[in-house]
Amino acid sequence: MEPPAEASPAAPAKPPRHHLASRIEDAVHRFRERRGRRRGLVPTIVPFPGYGGDGWMRVLGRVVLVKPGRRAPDRYTSIRGWRSFTSIPVGAAEIHVQAGDVEHVIHADRGGVIDARVEAELAPGWSSVLLTLEGADAIEAPVFVVGGDVRFGLVSDIDDTVVVTALPRPLLAGWNTFVVNEHARRPVPGMPVLYDRLMAAHPGSPIIYLSTGAWNTVRTLDRFLSRNLYPRGTFLLTDWGPTPERWFRSGQEHKKQNLARLAAEFPHVRWLLVGDDGQHDELRYREFADAHPGNVAAVAIRELTPGEAVLAGGRSQRASHDDSAPWVYGVDGAELAEQLAELGILSTPRA
């Protein structure tokens, strides 16, 4: 009897084929990068504020090409929005992260975006790490480390929550995003004071600006918030354009995933979720409150003015809420502050 034939080793599984739009975008990026390097442009890192916890941190930023000797614009340099969208990204770039005596090697994604979690021991509060790329000078990246004793945090939407943008109207959205700089934008009345009071009432708490906007706008948003006296925080934005699986990214899925990630990373923190009633904030926050009731201190919804609601295509339908978390509504920061004070989340200012 012949011995059974040995089974041939299984062929390695082929990596999934990327979506056509994704392959086209990658080809365009590669062409622009080759052309930029032939013109003498060199890569540099645009660091974004990151965050971390006990023994780890999330490093955020973007790798782009610039003229030799010039760094990418920082939070103190005012530029038109379109310049951020014409920068040339460097995909898959290798970055060295120096945090104290520990060094890590991470890589940017296909669009040049840096988003990596690494081990690091940093003191609570604002700190910084060094990022280096292709032998260039090290660049400092700010990181906010949440202490183990912190029990409160703030998650805030951006458009029509902290800045008046009327974003859903296509023409005005394009004008605000690509042409206007931060000097021409307006803060939502009372919101800078509200956020400042919240951070004063809860020292050491993290603030996360979570939006469906593009990473390209982080510098402009950071300058706007600083100029209008908003507390500094971390930006969790997204990369516009196709993904390996689909034509367009889902902004709502981006919010859903990052909220769930924050709950997993900081199980001891209860978040105040702030948004507006012109898009999907109420639905996303309600889903999160139902799934993670122990991680929600309250939900605060800014009600759009009639004119803003028209530009936004109407308001979301206010649904009844269960007892998983208290909800408050107001047209500006002052109204929200009054109700949050009643909940004990915000102290009442002395006369």
Helices and strands as residue ranges (DSSP letters): H 20-38, E 42-53, E 56-66, H 81-85, E 88-89, E 94-99, E 102-107, E 113-119, E 125-133, E 139-145, E 152-156, E 163-164, H 170-174, I 175-179, G 182-184, E 186-187, H 191-201, E 207-214, G 215-217, H 218-227, E 234-238, H 251-265, E 270-276, H 281-291, G 293-295, E 296-302, H 306-311, E 327-330, H 333-342
